Amino acid sequence: MTIQIGDTVFVPRKLLGEDAGEHSPFRRSIVTGRRDRSITVQCGDEPESEFIATRFIHKRLGVAVVRIGDYSEYKFLDPLYKSVLQFCRILLPDDHVTGFQLRTTLELRRFWELNHGAFEQVIVIGHGARNGLCFGHQNVGVDDIRDILEVPDATPKEFVSLCCQTGRADFSREFSRSPIVKSVIAPFESIHGCLASLFAQHYLNKRLLEHKTITVAFKKARKQLSGSATFRLWINGNLKTN
């Protein structure tokens, strides 16, 4: 991520000496200076900040919660989708949270074309297999999903799949090599919906509220839950292990 003077960025409130208990843990700020891997920012007419490490800074801020599946699957997918979506709305203001329910790849393509610039984290909820995602009663492979998502000017995203078995190499290794993917976190085996929801919440909490790196947030979220070690982290085709 390249940050230049004059850029609009989102800065953790606690690093600006503000109350972290506000609804949004971030302040929209303007970059006023840069030194090595640190920047100074200014919020409105307030004084310029001290230097802040760029690893804590977000150029874009937003989470998309995407539910893929048949409408008849409300008993399992709907509670999982709603639990993750409502947590995100507690974590961030509504205008930084996008929820979308779809059944087909055509709907996914249209959603992505219109909204891909609005978020940095994508939580995928649905049914999966070791080599793809289930759209209705059709299994869609990783190559077709990459073809849909690799649109011009899309920035790399952090993907968290809560779909069973998508953490295997057949899917996540190939998907993580896509230029629109920063990282892929997904379960290696089948996973209960309760654990899936809690894992997503722990990861987003560590990543956004506690400002941890992807790898640290993943490790802490996985250790937080008994039985959640089935999750795997893939970056650029490589499996990241402890």
C-alpha positions in Angstrom: 0.0 0.0 0.0 1.5 3.3 -1.1 0.4 6.4 0.9 1.2 9.9 -0.4 0.9 13.3 1.2 -2.6 14.6 0.5 -4.2 11.1 0.6 -7.3 10.6 2.6 -6.8 7.7 5.1 -8.5 6.1 8.1 -6.5 6.3 11.3 -7.3 4.4 14.6 -8.7 6.8 17.1 -6.7 5.5 19.9 -3.5 6.4 18.0 -4.8 10.0 17.8 -5.4 10.1 21.6 -9.1 9.9 21.2 -11.8 7.8 22.8 -11.7 4.3 21.2 -15.2 3.7 22.4 -16.8 5.8 19.7 -19.0 3.9 17.2 -16.3 4.0 14.6 -12.8 3.2 15.8 -11.3 5.2 13.0 -11.0 8.9 12.0 -11.0 10.0 8.4 -7.8 12.1 8.0 -5.5 13.8 5.5 -1.8 12.8 5.2 0.4 15.8 5.9 3.8 14.3 6.1 5.8 11.1 5.6 9.1 9.7 7.0 10.2 6.2 6.1 7.2 3.9 7.1 5.4 6.5 9.2 3.1 9.4 8.4 1.5 12.4 10.1 -2.1 13.3 9.5 -4.6 16.1 10.2 -8.3 15.8 11.0 -10.2 19.0 10.0 -8.8 22.0 11.9 -7.2 20.0 14.6 -3.4 20.0 15.1 -1.2 17.7 13.0 -0.6 14.3 14.6 2.6 12.7 15.7 4.2 10.2 13.4 2.1 7.0 13.0 3.3 3.7 11.5 1.7 3.1 8.1 0.9 -0.5 9.1 -1.9 0.9 11.3 -3.4 3.0 8.4 -6.2 2.1 6.0 -6.6 3.8 2.7 -10.0 2.1 2.3 -12.3 0.9 5.1 -15.1 -1.5 4.7 -16.4 -5.1 5.0 -18.6 -6.9 2.6 -20.6 -9.9 3.9 -21.7 -12.0 1.0 -24.2 -14.9 1.3 -24.2 -17.4 -1.5 -26.9 -20.1 -1.6 -30.4 -21.2 -2.4 -33.2 -19.3 -0.7 -34.5 -22.6 0.9 -31.3 -22.8 3.0 -32.5 -20.1 5.5 -32.3 -22.4 8.5 -28.4 -22.5 8.3 -27.1 -19.7 6.1 -29.4 -16.9 7.3 -28.5 -17.0 11.0 -24.8 -17.2 10.1 -25.1 -14.3 7.6 -27.1 -12.2 10.0 -24.7 -12.8 13.0 -21.6 -11.8 11.0 -23.4 -8.8 9.4 -24.7 -7.4 12.7 -21.3 -7.8 14.3 -19.8 -5.7 11.4 -22.4 -3.1 12.0 -21.3 -2.8 15.6 -17.7 -2.7 14.6 -18.0 -0.1 11.8 -20.6 2.5 10.8 -23.3 1.3 8.4 -21.8 3.1 5.4 -18.7 1.0 5.7 -20.6 -2.3 5.8 -22.1 -4.0 2.8 -24.4 -7.1 3.0 -25.5 -9.0 -0.1 -27.4 -12.2 -0.7 -27.1 -13.9 -4.1 -27.8 -17.2 -5.8 -26.0 -17.1 -9.2 -22.6 -16.1 -10.6 -24.4 -13.5 -12.7 -25.5 -11.8 -9.5 -22.0 -12.1 -8.1 -20.5 -10.5 -11.2 -22.9 -7.6 -11.1 -22.4 -7.0 -7.4 -18.7 -7.0 -7.7 -18.6 -4.7 -10.7 -20.6 -2.1 -8.8 -19.2 -2.4 -5.3 -15.6 -3.8 -5.3 -14.1 -0.4 -4.4 -16.2 0.0 -1.2 -14.4 -2.6 1.0 -11.2 -4.2 2.0 -12.4 -7.4 3.8 -14.8 -9.9 2.2 -16.6 -12.5 4.3 -18.1 -15.3 2.2 -20.9 -17.4 3.6 -22.3 -20.4 1.9 -21.5 -24.0 1.0 -18.2 -25.0 -0.3 -16.2 -27.9 -1.7 -12.4 -28.5 -1.8 -12.3 -27.0 -5.3 -15.2 -24.4 -5.5 -18.3 -22.7 -4.1 -21.9 -23.8 -4.4 -24.2 -21.5 -6.2 -27.7 -23.0 -5.8 -27.1 -26.6 -6.8 -24.1 -25.9 -9.0 -20.4 -26.1 -7.9 -18.4 -23.3 -9.4 -14.7 -23.8 -9.6 -11.9 -21.4 -8.7 -11.0 -20.4 -12.2 -14.6 -19.2 -12.9 -14.7 -17.3 -9.7 -11.4 -15.6 -10.5 -12.7 -14.7 -13.9 -15.7 -12.9 -12.3 -13.7 -11.0 -9.7 -10.6 -10.0 -11.7 -12.1 -6.7 -13.0 -10.0 -3.7 -14.0 -8.8 -1.4 -11.2 -9.9 -3.8 -8.4 -7.6 -3.5 -5.4 -6.5 -6.7 -3.5 -8.9 -7.8 -0.8 -8.7 -9.9 2.3 -11.1 -12.9 1.8 -12.5 -14.9 4.7 -14.4 -17.9 3.5 -16.8 -19.6 6.0 -17.6 -22.3 3.4 -16.5 -25.8 4.3 -13.3 -27.2 2.8 -12.4 -24.1 0.9 -9.2 -23.8 2.9 -7.7 -26.7 0.9 -5.1 -26.1 -1.7 -7.4 -27.0 -4.7 -9.3 -23.8 -4.0 -7.4 -21.4 -1.7 -3.9 -21.9 -3.2 -5.1 -21.0 -6.7 -7.5 -18.3 -5.5 -4.8 -16.6 -3.4 -2.7 -16.2 -6.5 -5.2 -13.9 -8.1 -4.2 -10.2 -8.3 -7.4 -9.2 -6.5 -6.6 -11.3 -3.5 -4.4 -10.1 -0.6 -5.1 -13.1 1.5 -7.5 -16.1 1.9 -8.6 -17.5 5.2 -10.8 -20.6 5.0 -11.7 -23.8 6.8 -9.8 -26.9 5.8 -12.6 -29.3 7.0 -16.3 -29.0 7.5 -17.1 -26.4 10.3 -20.1 -25.7 12.5 -21.9 -22.4 11.9 -21.3 -21.2 15.4 -17.5 -21.6 15.1 -17.6 -20.0 11.7 -19.4 -17.0 13.0 -17.1 -16.6 16.1 -14.0 -17.0 14.0 -15.0 -14.3 11.6 -15.8 -12.0 14.5 -12.5 -12.7 16.3 -10.6 -12.1 13.1 -12.3 -8.8 12.3 -11.9 -7.7 15.9 -8.1 -8.3 15.9 -7.7 -6.9 12.4 -9.7 -3.7 12.7 -10.3 -2.9 16.3 -6.9 -4.1 17.6 -5.1 -3.1 14.4 -3.1 -6.4 14.0 -1.5 -7.6 10.8 -3.3 -10.2 8.7 -1.1 -13.0 10.0 -1.2 -12.0 13.6 -5.0 -11.5 13.5 -5.4 -14.9 11.9 -3.3 -16.7 14.5 -4.9 -15.0 17.4 -8.4 -15.6 16.1 -7.6 -19.3 15.5 -6.2 -19.8 19.0 -9.2 -18.0 20.5 -11.6 -20.9 19.6 -11.5 -24.5 20.6 -11.9 -26.6 17.4 -11.1 -23.7 15.0 -7.6 -24.9 14.1 -9.2 -26.2 10.9 -8.8 -22.7 9.4 -5.9 -22.0 7.0 -4.2 -18.8 5.8 -3.0 -18.6 2.2 -1.1 -15.6 0.7 0.1 -15.6 -2.9 -0.2 -19.3 -3.3 1.7 -20.1 -0.1 0.2 -21.7 3.0 1.2 -19.7 6.1 1.8 -21.9 9.1 2.7 -21.4 12.8 
